[in-house]
Amino acid sequence: MEIVEESRLAGRRVLIFSQFTQMLGLIGRNLNKHAIPYFYLDGQTPPIERVELCDRFNDGEGNLFLISLKAGGTGLNLTGADTVILYDLWWNPAVEQQAADRAHRMGQQNEVQVIRMLAKGTIEEKISDLQERKKNLIDEIIHSGQDSLAALTEEDIREILMIK
C-alpha cells in the first residue's frame, strides 16, 4: 500500500500482477477501504471486456490495474502504465518478464519501473535466488555456444523447500 500511495502521489500509473486471484482480492479489498479506484482482470474476465478495460486504462481513466499473472501476462497492451509491481514471484522468470512487457510495448512514452516484491527469509527469496542462478546458467551456456538448458533439478526444489 505504501508503494501504491507513493506512486499515486508521484502521478505514476501502476499495474499489479499476482499469480493468485485471492491475493488480488485482498489487495482490492484494501484499496476499497481507502477509496482507491482500480481496474481488475483475471481469467474470468471475458475477452471483449479485457480489451475494453485495457483501452480505458490506456486512455487515462484510472491509475491502478490489478491483473492475474496468467490471465494478463500475455497479449495485453498496457502502455498507459509506467510502473509494474510483481507481487509474488513465479518459478519461471520469463513469465514475469512477459507480464512486465505489457507496459514495455510499442507506443510507450515513459520509462517503465518494475518492482519485484521480495521479503527476506521467505520462499520468494529462495525462488529469486534460484531464478538468478538459472539466468546465470543460461548466460554461461549462450556464451559458451552450447544449445541445451538444464531443467529444474531435484536439488533445486529441495533447497527451495528446505528439504535435506
C-alpha positions as CSV (number, residue, x, y, z in Angstrom):
1,M,0.0,0.0,0.0
2,E,2.9,2.3,0.6
3,I,4.2,1.8,-2.9
4,V,0.7,2.4,-4.3
5,E,0.4,5.6,-2.3
6,E,3.9,6.9,-3.3
7,S,3.1,6.1,-6.9
8,R,-0.3,7.9,-6.7
9,L,1.4,11.0,-5.2
10,A,4.1,10.9,-8.0
11,G,1.4,10.6,-10.7
12,R,2.6,7.1,-11.7
13,R,0.2,4.6,-13.4
14,V,0.6,1.1,-11.9
15,L,0.0,-2.5,-12.9
16,I,0.0,-5.0,-10.0
17,F,0.4,-8.6,-11.1
18,S,-0.1,-11.6,-8.8
19,Q,-0.3,-15.3,-9.6
20,F,-3.1,-15.7,-7.0
21,T,-6.5,-14.2,-7.6
22,Q,-7.2,-14.5,-3.9
23,M,-4.2,-12.1,-3.3
24,L,-5.6,-9.7,-5.8
25,G,-8.9,-9.9,-3.9
26,L,-7.1,-9.0,-0.7
27,I,-5.3,-6.1,-2.3
28,G,-8.6,-5.0,-3.9
29,R,-10.4,-5.0,-0.6
30,N,-7.7,-2.9,1.0
31,L,-7.8,-0.4,-1.9
32,N,-11.6,-0.3,-1.5
33,K,-11.2,0.5,2.2
34,H,-9.0,3.5,1.2
35,A,-11.4,4.5,-1.6
36,I,-8.7,4.0,-4.2
37,P,-10.3,3.0,-7.6
38,Y,-8.7,0.3,-9.7
39,F,-9.4,-1.9,-12.7
40,Y,-9.3,-5.7,-12.3
41,L,-8.6,-8.5,-14.7
42,D,-8.4,-12.3,-14.2
43,G,-9.1,-15.5,-16.0
44,Q,-12.8,-15.0,-15.6
45,T,-12.8,-11.6,-17.4
46,P,-14.4,-12.1,-20.9
47,P,-12.0,-11.3,-23.8
48,I,-14.1,-8.4,-25.1
49,E,-14.1,-6.8,-21.5
50,R,-10.3,-7.3,-21.3
51,V,-9.8,-5.1,-24.4
52,E,-12.3,-2.5,-23.1
53,L,-10.5,-2.4,-19.6
54,C,-7.1,-2.0,-21.3
55,D,-8.4,0.7,-23.6
56,R,-9.9,2.6,-20.7
57,F,-6.7,2.3,-18.6
58,N,-4.5,3.4,-21.6
59,D,-6.8,6.4,-22.2
60,G,-6.1,7.6,-18.6
61,E,-9.3,6.7,-16.9
62,G,-7.6,5.1,-13.9
63,N,-4.1,4.8,-12.4
64,L,-4.2,1.3,-11.0
65,F,-4.8,-2.1,-12.5
66,L,-4.8,-5.4,-10.7
67,I,-4.1,-8.3,-13.0
68,S,-3.8,-12.1,-12.7
69,L,-0.3,-13.1,-13.9
70,K,-1.6,-16.0,-16.0
71,A,-4.6,-14.1,-17.5
72,G,-2.8,-10.8,-18.1
73,G,0.8,-11.9,-18.7
74,T,0.4,-12.1,-22.5
75,G,-1.5,-10.4,-25.2
76,L,-2.3,-7.2,-23.5
77,N,-1.1,-3.7,-24.4
78,L,-0.9,-1.5,-21.3
79,T,1.4,1.3,-22.4
80,G,-0.6,3.6,-20.1
81,A,1.4,2.2,-17.2
82,D,4.8,3.3,-16.1
83,T,5.1,1.1,-13.1
84,V,4.8,-2.7,-12.9
85,I,4.6,-4.5,-9.5
86,L,5.2,-8.2,-9.5
87,Y,3.6,-9.0,-6.1
88,D,4.7,-12.6,-5.9
89,L,7.4,-14.5,-7.9
90,W,6.8,-17.2,-10.4
91,W,9.2,-20.1,-10.9
92,N,9.9,-19.1,-14.5
93,P,11.4,-15.6,-14.8
94,A,10.2,-15.4,-18.4
95,V,6.6,-15.4,-17.2
96,E,7.4,-12.4,-15.0
97,Q,9.2,-10.7,-17.9
98,Q,6.1,-11.2,-20.1
99,A,4.0,-9.5,-17.5
100,A,6.4,-6.6,-17.3
101,D,6.4,-6.4,-21.1
102,R,2.7,-5.5,-21.0
103,A,3.9,-1.9,-20.3
104,H,7.0,-2.2,-22.5
105,R,5.2,-2.1,-25.8
106,M,5.4,0.0,-28.9
107,G,3.9,3.3,-28.2
108,Q,5.3,3.5,-24.6
109,Q,6.2,7.2,-23.9
110,N,7.6,6.7,-20.4
111,E,10.4,4.8,-18.7
112,V,8.8,1.8,-17.0
113,Q,9.8,0.9,-13.4
114,V,9.5,-2.8,-12.5
115,I,9.2,-3.7,-8.8
116,R,9.5,-7.2,-7.6
117,M,8.1,-7.8,-4.1
118,L,10.6,-9.9,-2.1
119,A,10.7,-10.5,1.7
120,K,13.9,-11.8,3.4
121,G,13.7,-15.3,4.7
122,T,10.7,-16.3,2.6
123,I,10.2,-18.9,-0.2
124,E,10.1,-15.9,-2.6
125,E,13.7,-15.1,-1.6
126,K,14.7,-18.7,-2.5
127,I,12.8,-18.5,-5.8
128,S,14.6,-15.3,-6.6
129,D,18.0,-16.9,-5.8
130,L,17.1,-19.9,-8.0
131,Q,16.0,-17.6,-10.8
132,E,19.3,-15.7,-10.6
133,R,21.3,-19.0,-10.8
134,K,19.2,-20.1,-13.8
135,K,19.7,-16.8,-15.5
136,N,23.5,-17.1,-14.9
137,L,23.4,-20.7,-16.2
138,I,21.6,-19.5,-19.4
139,D,24.2,-16.7,-19.9
140,E,27.0,-19.2,-19.4
141,I,25.5,-21.7,-21.9
142,I,24.8,-19.0,-24.5
143,H,28.2,-17.5,-24.2
144,S,29.9,-21.0,-24.4
145,G,27.9,-21.8,-27.5
146,Q,26.1,-24.8,-26.1
147,D,22.4,-25.2,-27.0
148,S,20.7,-27.2,-24.3
149,L,19.5,-25.8,-21.0
150,A,19.4,-27.6,-17.6
151,A,15.9,-28.2,-16.1
152,L,14.9,-27.5,-12.6
153,T,16.7,-30.2,-10.6
154,E,15.6,-32.2,-7.5
155,E,18.3,-30.4,-5.6
156,D,17.0,-27.0,-6.6
157,I,13.5,-28.0,-5.4
158,R,14.7,-29.4,-2.1
159,E,16.7,-26.2,-1.5
160,I,13.7,-24.0,-2.1
161,L,11.6,-26.2,0.2
162,M,14.4,-26.6,2.7
163,I,14.3,-30.4,2.4
164,K,17.7,-32.1,3.0
